[in-house]
Amino acid sequence: MRILRRIYSTYSLTLFALIFLFILPLFALLIRFNKRHPIIFELHRIWAWLFYTLSFIPIKEIYSKKLDLRQQYIFCSNHFSYLDIPAIGINKVRPIFVGKHSLGKIPLFGYMYRNIHITLNRENLKSKYDALGKCAKELDKGQNLVIFPEGGIVSKQPPQMARFKDGAFRLAIEKQIAIVPITIPYNWILLPDDGKLLLKRHENVIIFHDPIETKGMDMNDLESLKSRVYEIIDIELKARNA
């Protein structure tokens, strides 16, 4: 069974890379002229959809409330697997991801990621400060953000989340932008962060919870907002992994 799983994993991860290489010229062209062009985000969606479809992984999006595509959001999700990015990337809201700086160093992929999305080194105070500034500027331009408030794939016991950091909630309050909690309950089963890169076929579910409005909040509400988002995601994780 382990040999079959390795064959399947090699097939799927190779597929992921080949789809990216096929659409890379379009990414490069659009980055050169307009790195926020809507087609860029459609390419993300197509890439993710093809990967899941051709890897025979059923993917299901559940919306507690239909998202208003004209409204601006900050998405906050649990983060246990590298599959979390393509899972969220399938939605139609065209988000910019905030991720670790090492993603921007991967050959070819890194060129796309660091030019379209926002990277930061969480061990470097200046990098974190600069990234928050970039996030604020993108929000001022009307963009949507995806921020993993755990600060990366850091949990040692998924599906138990690590503590949330303040950045996403500080931005949401400062800019008065709604937060959408996202629960991804099974990616830690599909592709565990154990260094083995062994993929397992399993249903992939992404739950978009009701947006939490921050209008009228100030920094005194930061801890309660953070706790509320954590609790929403945590309850769903426990219910689906019981």
N, C-alpha and C positions, 0 to 999 in steps of 0.2 A: 504493500500500500504506500509506503514511503517513496518508493521508486516512481510509482504512478503520480504521486503528488508532486514530486520534483519535476517530472516531465510536464505536467499541467502548469506548474508555476513558471517553468522556463518558457513554455508556449505563451502564456498570458503576459508575462513581463516583456518578452520580445515583441509581442503584438503592441503593447503600450508604446514601446520605443519606435516601432516602425510607423505607427499612425502619426506620432509626433514628427518624425523625419519627413513624412509625406507632406504635412501641412506647415513645416518650418519655413519654407520660402515665403508663404503668405504672411506668417507672423513677422518675418524680417522686413517684408515690404511695408506692412502696416505700421510697424514700430518706427520705421524711418520717417513716415509721413504723419501719422496720427496714432499714438500708442493707446488712445482711449476710443478708437473707432469701434462702433457697435459690432462690426464683423469679428473683431478680435475675441469678444466674449462669446459669440456664436461658434467660433472655432473651438473654444474651450468646451462648450457643450457638446459639439459633434465628436470631439476627441474622447470625452468621457463616455458618451453614449455608445460609440463604436467599441470602446474597450470593454465595457460591461456586456454588451450584446454578444460580441465575438468570443468573450471568455465564458459565456453561458452562465453569467451571474445575474439572477433576477434582481432588479432594483426597483424600489417602491418609494415614492415621495408622498408623505402624509402632511397635509396642512390643517392645523387646527382652525385657521381662519385664512381665507384667500388673501394673499398679499397684494397690496395696491402697488402696481409697477410704477406709478407716478410718485410714490412716496420714497423717502430715503431711509435706509436701515443700517444698523450695525448688527451683524450676525455673530453670535457667540455659541460655540459648540464644544462639546467634549472632544478630546483628541487622543486616540489610542493607536492610530495606524496611519501610514502614508496614504491609504485609500480614502481618508477623510476629505482630502482636497478634491479629487475628481468627483466624489459623491456630492459634495456641496456645489461643485462647479456645474452640475447638470441643471440647476434651477435657472429661471429666466430673469433674475434680478440683476445680473451682470456685476458681480462683486469683485472687488480688488482684495487679494489675500495679503495678510501680514504674516510672514514666515521667517524662519531662521536664515541667517546669512549664508550658511553652507549650501543651501539650495541654489543660490546664485553662482556657485562655483562649479556646478556640474557642467561638463562640456556640452555645448549646444543648448541643452535644456536651461542651463543657468543664464544664457544670453536672453532667452525669452522671459524667464521668471523675474530677473532683476530689473528688466526694462518695463515690464507691465505691472508687476506687483511690488510690494514694499518688503525689504529684507532688513533684519536687524540682528546684531550680535548681543544676546541677552547677558553676556558676561562683561560687556563694555558699556559703561554708563553713557558715554557720548553717543554711541550707536543707538541706544534706546531712546535718548533724548531726541536725536535727529529723526528717528523713525516716527515718534509721536508727532513731531512737527510736520512730517510728510503726510501722516494720516489726517491731521487737522486741515492741511491744504486740500487734500482730496475731498474731504467732507465739505469744505467750503465751495468746491466746484460741483457739488451735487452727487458725488460718487457714493456707492455703497461699499462697506468694508466687511471682511470676514476676519475676526480675531479669535484665536484660540486662547481663552483666558487662563488656562493652566500654564501657559508659557512654553508650549511645546509638548512632545510626547514624553511625559515625565512620570506618569503613574507607574508604580511597580506592581500594582495589583488591580488591573482592569477587571471588571468595569467600575471599580472604585476610582473616582476622580481625585486628582491632587487639588490643593487649595488654589483658588482663583487669585490672579494678580489684578491690580487696580486699573491698568491702562485703558481697557475697553470701556469701563464704566465712567472713568474720568472724562473720556472723550464724549461719551453719550450725554452726560450731564452738561458739560461745557458747551456742546453744540446743540443741545436740546433735541437729540435724534433718538427715535425709538430703537430699542434693542429687541432682536428676535432670538430667543433661545432655540438652539438646535440640538436634538439628541440623535446620535448615531450609535445604536445599541450593539451592532454585531461586527463592526470592522475589526475589532480586536481578535475576533475568531477567524475572519477571512484572511487577514494578513497581520499576524502578531508582530510587535516590535521586539523580536528576539534575535535579530541579526541573521536568521536562517533564510529569509525571503521565500518561505514556503506558503503558497496560497492554498486556501481551502474553499471549495464551493459552498456557499451559504447565501441565503437571502440577505440582501443589503437593504436596510430600511433607513430613511432619513425623515425625522419628524421635525417639522417647522411649527413651533408653538406660537401662541398668540403674541403679537408685538406688545412690548411694555413701553408705554409712553414715558418720556422723561421731562416733558414740558412742565415747568414750575419747580422742578427739583434743583437743589444746589448741592454743594459738596458735603453738606451734612447728611445727605441721603445716600452717599456712596456705598457705605457698608450694607445698608438695608437693600439697596438695588442689587449689589453683588450677591448677597445671600439669597435673594429671591430668585435670581437667574440660576444659581447653583442648585437650589432646591428643586426647581422645575425639571432641570435636566437629570438630576440625581434620582428623583422619584420615577421618571420614565425608564432610566437605565435599570433600576432595581426591579421594576415591574416586568420588563421584557427579558431579564436575565435570571428570573426567579427559578 
